[in-house]
Every structure is written in C-alpha cells, then in structure tokens.
C-alpha cells in the first residue's frame, strides 16, 4: 500500500489529512489541515490497548474487529468516504502509521477508494515540525515588533506578509484582557501550527520573519523558551502610536468586541458578559494594581455599564483604559523594553514601519 514520506510537501501544500486516531489523541494535538474521523472511539481504543498488553496483537485485532463492525463500521467508512469526496487529494494517518492506517486503507479500498497513508504517522510528522521549529530558532532570522500596549502591533503583523502571528495562532490577545470568544488550542497544536506557518515563510523568502514581542505566556499557551531567549537578541522594530489612538483601539478591540459578540443573545446578556469580562481581567491583575486602584477601576466599570445602558456611550471605559495604560501597562513595558532598547533598528508609525519593511525587504 502506498506510503508518503515527504512531510514538508504535505505542510507547504496544506494537504488535507484524515486523522483516524481516537478523539482523545486528536484533542491533545493535531495539524492545521487535519480532520478527526477515528477508526475507534476512546473507549474502544482503551479496550483494544488493554487486550494487546494482556493477550498480544492478534487478540487485540480480533477485539477491534468485533467492536468496530456492522453499523459502527459502516458509519466509520462513510465518514472517511465523505472526507475524500470533499478532499480528493487528501491522505490519511494514525499515530505511528501502523495498524490503524492499514486497516483504514483496506476498508477504503473495499469501498472503491485508494488513498495513501503517511509513513510514521502523527508521531513522525510531529517530530519533523519540532525539528523545523528549533532549526528556525537556531537560525535566528527574525525581527521583533515591539510597542506599548494598544499601539497596533497585531495590525502591522497582519499587513506584513512575511510575519507569523503567534497571538492569532494562540487564539488570545496576550494580556489580562486578551481572552477571545474562541477556545485556545492545545499547546501541542499551537506549536504544530507555529512551525507550519514559519516553515512556509522560510520557503517563500530568506528575509527575516516578523514576530510580535511576546512574554512567556499567551493566555495559557507557553512560548518555546528557546525562542524567547533568541528573541532577546533579535533586531527590534519599535511601533509608536499616540495615547488617544491606543485608548480608542483597546476600547474597540477588547471592550466593544466583547460586548458585540454577545448582542445576538440580547443586550442584557451582552452587558453581563462585558461586566464579567472586564471585572475578571481586573481581578487577575489586582495585586499589581493595588487595592485602592482596583476598587477605583471597579467603580468606574459600574459607572461605565450604567452609562452604556442609559446613554449608549463608551466614555467611562476610555477612563478605565487610560488608567490601566498610564499606571500599569506602560511602566511595565518601559521597564522591560529598556533592557533591549539597544537592539532597536527602526522606529516609526504603522505606515512608516510597513514602508521601511518593504524598502528593506522588497518582494
């Protein structure tokens, strides 16, 4: 049966992958172009694994055939057939490219579909991506985009094609207020997607890849320590933006977005969600804010919710943002940036940075 070993081509081409591992395996980590349609569910996999340990492979295969038979087997095959109808150029794999892959191939062949499996399976591909990620880190061919909170770094990353958006991959905006409506991926899935994205940029050009200046954690996702160590010595591009612009951006990107996301459920639900979103974030940084400032901001939040409800005005939220920037985020950012300011190679506004990047690294 045909097997594929060119992992790089699979990732660069975003080849659709049929993942026949059990759901619990898939949830721990997967690849961006994969879909999970398991040969066995979690309980079936557990039972077969126990049988393998106690009675050997043949007994495990017999049990697997008994558990996945009849209507259950038909449902599995139908899901696979549907996948390949939607993705004619797709491939399949299991964890190691072993028995589950071969069984899937055989059952698909009986249904008239001949598809290759990935030799080495998920384990080999995961190993390849980790190797590539650490190779790119060792190369150190990066630019770091720095700037105070709310300066619009994410917008620059989005507009410069030779960049990797770590916060986008992590489904989190990176601060105490950075939680989005989308659940964060598992750590392994994040690292897989990061490596794939970086691999693509490396193939497109040998120019430095632009990354946003990140701390150790993006929400609950941890940045690879080797990357953090490397980035401390990378050239820095500093984004400048006036305070008023930063306040308006944070209010819109965080507070208004949180509120609007819940409006389909009604204004009361949107108000309650916004209240919880802001208050929970303030509570997470309460110790650093200090008790008095924390209470002041909570009082301002109460006033802001009332003003929003009665006057449809966001003005009090601007006061919250300004206080947080001046008293909390900016002092922390200035202290951290001071240690690496000597790595700065350019400083400018959003458009000035994009122009500088374009002039220095033309397509």
C-alpha positions as CSV (number, residue, x, y, z in Angstrom):
1,X,0.0,0.0,0.0
2,X,1.3,3.5,-0.9
3,X,3.0,5.5,1.8
4,X,4.1,9.1,1.9
5,X,7.3,10.3,3.5
6,X,7.6,13.9,2.2
7,X,6.3,15.7,5.2
8,X,7.4,19.1,4.1
9,X,5.3,19.0,0.9
10,X,2.3,18.0,2.9
11,X,2.6,21.0,5.2
12,X,3.5,23.5,2.5
13,X,0.6,22.4,0.3
14,X,-1.9,22.3,3.3
15,X,-2.7,18.8,2.2
16,X,-6.0,17.6,3.9
17,X,-5.3,14.8,6.3
18,X,-7.7,12.2,7.6
19,X,-6.7,11.6,11.2
20,X,-8.0,8.2,12.3
21,X,-6.6,8.4,15.9
22,X,-9.1,8.3,18.8
23,X,-10.6,11.7,19.8
24,X,-8.6,11.9,23.0
25,X,-5.4,11.7,20.9
26,X,-6.6,14.3,18.4
27,X,-7.6,16.7,21.2
28,X,-4.0,16.6,22.7
29,X,-2.6,17.9,19.4
30,X,-3.2,17.9,15.7
31,X,-2.2,19.6,12.5
32,X,-3.9,22.6,10.9
33,X,-5.2,20.7,7.8
34,X,-6.4,17.6,9.6
35,X,-9.8,16.3,10.4
36,X,-10.5,13.6,13.0
37,X,-12.7,10.7,11.9
38,X,-11.5,7.9,14.2
39,X,-11.3,4.2,13.5
40,X,-12.0,3.6,17.2
41,X,-13.5,5.9,19.8
42,X,-11.8,6.5,23.1
43,X,-13.3,3.6,25.0
44,X,-12.8,1.1,22.1
45,X,-9.1,2.2,21.8
46,X,-8.7,1.7,25.6
47,X,-10.2,-1.8,25.5
48,X,-8.1,-2.8,22.5
49,X,-5.0,-1.4,24.1
50,X,-5.6,-3.4,27.2
51,X,-6.2,-6.6,25.2
52,X,-2.9,-6.0,23.3
53,X,-1.0,-5.8,26.6
54,X,-2.5,-8.9,28.1
55,X,-3.0,-11.2,25.1
56,X,-1.0,-9.8,22.2
57,X,-1.6,-8.3,18.8
58,X,-3.8,-11.0,17.2
59,X,-6.2,-10.9,20.2
60,X,-6.3,-7.1,20.0
61,X,-7.1,-7.2,16.3
62,X,-9.9,-9.7,16.9
63,X,-11.4,-7.5,19.6
64,X,-11.1,-4.4,17.4
65,X,-12.9,-6.1,14.6
66,X,-15.7,-7.1,17.0
67,X,-16.0,-3.6,18.4
68,X,-16.0,-1.9,15.0
69,X,-18.3,-4.0,12.9
70,X,-21.8,-3.8,11.4
71,X,-23.4,-0.4,11.6
72,X,-20.5,1.1,13.5
73,X,-18.0,0.0,10.8
74,X,-20.3,1.4,8.1
75,X,-20.5,4.7,9.9
76,X,-16.7,4.9,10.1
77,X,-16.3,4.1,6.4
78,X,-19.0,6.6,5.4
79,X,-17.2,9.4,7.3
80,X,-13.9,8.5,5.5
81,X,-15.6,8.4,2.1
82,X,-17.2,11.8,2.7
83,X,-13.8,13.2,3.7
84,X,-12.1,12.1,0.5
85,X,-15.1,13.2,-1.6
86,X,-14.6,16.7,-0.2
87,X,-10.8,16.4,-0.4
88,X,-9.8,14.3,-3.4
89,X,-6.1,14.9,-2.8
90,X,-6.2,14.1,0.9
91,X,-4.1,11.5,2.7
92,X,-4.6,9.5,6.0
93,X,-2.6,8.6,9.1
94,X,-2.8,7.2,12.6
95,X,-0.4,7.7,15.4
96,X,2.6,5.8,14.0
97,X,1.4,4.9,10.5
98,X,0.8,1.3,11.6
99,X,-2.1,-1.0,12.0
100,X,-4.9,1.6,12.2
101,X,-3.7,3.3,8.9
102,X,-3.5,-0.1,7.2
103,X,-7.0,-1.1,8.3
104,X,-8.4,2.2,7.2
105,X,-6.7,1.9,3.8
106,X,-8.1,-1.7,3.4
107,X,-11.6,-0.7,4.3
108,X,-11.5,2.3,2.0
109,X,-10.2,0.1,-0.8
110,X,-13.1,-2.2,-0.3
111,X,-15.3,0.9,-0.8
112,X,-13.5,1.7,-4.0
113,X,-11.2,4.4,-2.7
114,X,-7.4,4.0,-2.9
115,X,-5.6,6.6,-0.8
116,X,-2.0,6.7,0.6
117,X,-1.1,6.8,4.3
118,X,1.6,8.9,5.9
119,X,4.6,6.7,6.9
120,X,5.4,7.2,10.6
121,X,2.1,8.8,11.2
122,X,1.4,11.7,13.5
123,X,4.5,10.9,15.7
124,X,6.9,11.3,12.8
125,X,5.2,14.4,11.5
126,X,5.2,16.0,14.9
127,X,8.9,15.2,15.3
128,X,9.6,16.8,11.9
129,X,7.8,20.0,12.9
130,X,9.6,20.2,16.2
131,X,12.9,19.8,14.4
132,X,12.0,22.5,11.9
133,X,10.8,24.9,14.7
134,X,14.1,24.5,16.6
135,X,16.1,24.9,13.4
136,X,14.4,28.2,12.6
137,X,15.0,29.3,16.2
138,X,18.7,28.4,15.8
139,X,18.9,30.3,12.6
140,X,17.6,33.4,14.4
141,X,16.5,35.1,11.2
142,X,13.8,37.2,12.9
143,X,12.7,40.8,13.5
144,X,10.8,41.6,16.7
145,X,8.0,44.2,16.6
146,X,7.8,46.0,19.9
147,X,5.5,48.7,21.0
148,X,3.4,49.8,24.0
149,X,0.1,48.1,24.7
150,X,-2.6,49.2,22.2
151,X,-0.1,50.6,19.7
152,X,-1.5,48.2,17.0
153,X,1.2,45.6,16.7
154,X,-1.3,43.0,15.6
155,X,-2.4,45.2,12.7
156,X,1.2,45.5,11.5
157,X,1.7,41.8,11.7
158,X,-1.5,41.2,9.8
159,X,-0.4,43.6,7.0
160,X,3.2,42.4,6.6
161,X,3.1,39.1,4.7
162,X,6.4,37.8,5.9
163,X,5.3,37.5,9.6
164,X,3.9,34.9,12.0
165,X,1.0,35.9,14.2
166,X,1.6,34.0,17.4
167,X,-1.4,35.6,19.2
168,X,-3.6,34.6,16.2
169,X,-2.4,31.0,16.4
170,X,-2.9,31.0,20.2
171,X,-6.4,32.5,19.9
172,X,-5.5,35.1,22.6
173,X,-4.5,38.7,22.5
174,X,-1.8,38.3,25.1
175,X,-2.8,40.5,28.0
176,X,-5.1,40.1,31.0
177,X,-7.9,41.3,28.7
178,X,-6.7,39.1,25.8
179,X,-9.2,36.3,26.1
180,X,-11.3,35.8,22.9
181,X,-14.6,34.0,22.3
182,X,-12.6,31.2,20.6
183,X,-11.2,28.5,22.8
184,X,-7.4,28.3,22.8
185,X,-5.8,25.3,21.1
186,X,-3.8,22.7,23.0
187,X,-0.2,23.5,23.5
188,X,1.0,20.9,21.0
189,X,-1.5,22.0,18.4
190,X,-0.2,25.6,18.8
191,X,3.4,24.5,18.3
192,X,2.5,22.5,15.3
193,X,0.7,25.4,13.6
194,X,3.5,27.8,14.5
195,X,6.1,25.5,12.9
196,X,4.0,25.1,9.8
197,X,3.5,28.8,9.4
198,X,7.2,29.6,10.0
199,X,8.2,26.8,7.5
200,X,6.0,28.5,4.9
201,X,7.6,31.9,5.5
202,X,11.1,30.3,5.3
203,X,10.3,28.7,1.9
204,X,8.9,32.0,0.5
205,X,11.9,34.2,1.3
206,X,15.1,34.2,3.3
207,X,14.2,37.7,4.7
208,X,13.8,37.9,8.5
209,X,10.3,36.9,9.7
210,X,8.5,39.5,11.8
211,X,7.1,38.4,15.2
212,X,5.3,40.5,17.8
213,X,7.3,40.9,21.1
214,X,5.7,38.3,23.4
215,X,6.1,37.4,27.0
216,X,6.4,33.8,28.3
217,X,2.6,33.1,28.1
218,X,-0.1,34.0,25.6
219,X,-3.1,33.1,27.7
220,X,-2.3,29.6,28.8
221,X,-0.1,28.9,25.8
222,X,3.6,28.8,26.6
223,X,6.1,30.2,24.1
224,X,9.1,27.9,23.4
225,X,11.8,29.1,25.9
226,X,14.5,28.8,23.2
227,X,12.5,31.3,21.1
228,X,12.2,33.8,24.0
229,X,16.0,33.5,24.6
230,X,16.7,34.1,20.9
231,X,14.3,37.0,20.6
232,X,16.1,38.9,23.3
233,X,19.0,39.3,20.9
234,X,17.0,40.0,17.7
235,X,16.7,43.3,16.0
236,X,13.7,45.3,17.2
237,X,11.3,47.5,15.2
238,X,9.5,49.9,17.5
239,X,5.9,50.9,16.8
240,X,4.8,54.3,18.0
241,X,1.2,55.5,18.5
242,X,-0.3,58.4,20.4
243,X,-2.1,57.7,23.7
244,X,-5.5,58.7,22.3
245,X,-5.2,56.3,19.5
246,X,-4.1,53.5,21.8
247,X,-7.1,54.1,24.1
248,X,-9.6,54.0,21.3
249,X,-8.0,50.9,19.8
250,X,-8.1,49.0,23.1
251,X,-11.7,50.1,23.8
252,X,-12.8,48.9,20.4
253,X,-10.7,45.7,20.1
254,X,-11.4,44.5,23.6
255,X,-14.4,46.0,25.3
256,X,-16.6,46.8,22.3
257,X,-15.8,43.5,20.6
258,X,-16.7,41.5,23.8
259,X,-20.0,43.3,24.0
260,X,-20.9,43.0,20.4
261,X,-20.1,39.3,20.4
262,X,-22.9,38.7,22.8
263,X,-25.5,41.1,21.3
264,X,-27.3,38.3,19.3
265,X,-28.2,36.9,22.8
266,X,-29.7,40.3,23.8
267,X,-28.5,43.5,25.4
268,X,-28.8,42.1,29.0
269,X,-26.6,39.1,28.1
270,X,-24.1,41.5,26.3
271,X,-23.9,43.7,29.4
272,X,-23.4,40.8,31.8
273,X,-20.7,39.3,29.6
274,X,-18.9,42.7,29.3
275,X,-19.1,43.1,33.1
276,X,-17.7,39.6,33.7
277,X,-15.0,40.1,31.0
278,X,-13.6,43.3,32.4
279,X,-14.1,42.5,36.1
280,X,-12.4,39.1,35.8
281,X,-9.4,40.7,34.0
282,X,-9.1,43.4,36.6
283,X,-9.2,40.7,39.3
284,X,-6.3,38.8,37.6
285,X,-4.1,41.8,38.0
286,X,-5.5,43.1,41.3
287,X,-2.3,42.6,43.3
288,X,-0.2,44.6,40.8
289,X,-2.8,47.3,40.6
290,X,-3.1,47.7,44.3
291,X,-6.3,47.6,46.4
292,X,-7.2,51.2,46.1
293,X,-6.7,51.5,42.3
294,X,-8.5,48.2,41.8
295,X,-11.6,49.5,43.7
296,X,-11.5,52.7,41.7
297,X,-11.5,50.8,38.4
298,X,-14.3,48.5,39.5
299,X,-16.4,51.6,40.5
300,X,-15.6,53.1,37.1
301,X,-16.7,49.9,35.5
302,X,-20.1,50.1,37.3
303,X,-20.5,53.7,36.1
304,X,-19.5,52.7,32.6
305,X,-22.0,49.9,32.4
306,X,-24.8,52.3,33.6
307,X,-23.7,54.9,31.0
308,X,-23.6,52.4,28.2
309,X,-27.1,51.1,29.2
310,X,-28.7,54.5,29.5
311,X,-26.7,56.7,27.1
312,X,-25.1,54.2,24.7
313,X,-21.7,55.9,25.5
314,X,-18.4,54.2,26.0
315,X,-16.7,57.2,27.5
316,X,-16.2,55.8,31.0
317,X,-14.4,52.8,29.5
318,X,-11.9,55.2,28.0
319,X,-11.1,56.3,31.5
320,X,-10.5,52.7,32.6
321,X,-8.2,52.1,29.6
322,X,-6.3,55.3,30.2
323,X,-5.7,54.5,33.9
324,X,-4.6,50.9,33.0
325,X,-2.1,52.2,30.4
326,X,-0.6,55.0,32.4
327,X,-0.5,53.3,35.8
328,X,0.0,49.7,34.9
329,X,0.9,48.6,31.3
330,X,3.2,51.5,30.2
331,X,5.5,51.4,33.3
332,X,5.8,47.7,32.9
333,X,6.5,47.9,29.2
334,X,9.1,50.7,29.6
335,X,11.0,48.7,32.2
336,X,11.1,45.6,30.0
337,X,12.0,47.5,26.8
338,X,14.8,49.4,28.5
339,X,16.9,46.2,28.8
340,X,16.8,45.5,25.0
341,X,16.4,49.1,23.6
342,X,20.0,48.8,22.1
343,X,18.6,46.2,19.6
344,X,16.3,48.8,18.0
345,X,16.9,49.2,14.3
346,X,13.9,51.3,13.3
347,X,11.2,53.3,15.0
348,X,8.0,54.7,13.4
349,X,4.3,54.7,12.9
350,X,2.3,51.9,11.5
351,X,2.7,53.1,7.9
352,X,6.3,54.1,8.3
353,X,7.2,50.6,9.6
354,X,5.4,48.9,6.7
355,X,7.2,51.2,4.2
356,X,10.6,50.5,5.9
357,X,10.0,46.8,5.8
358,X,9.0,47.0,2.1
359,X,12.1,49.1,1.2
360,X,14.4,46.8,3.1
361,X,12.9,43.5,2.1
362,X,11.2,44.0,-1.3
363,X,9.0,41.1,-2.6
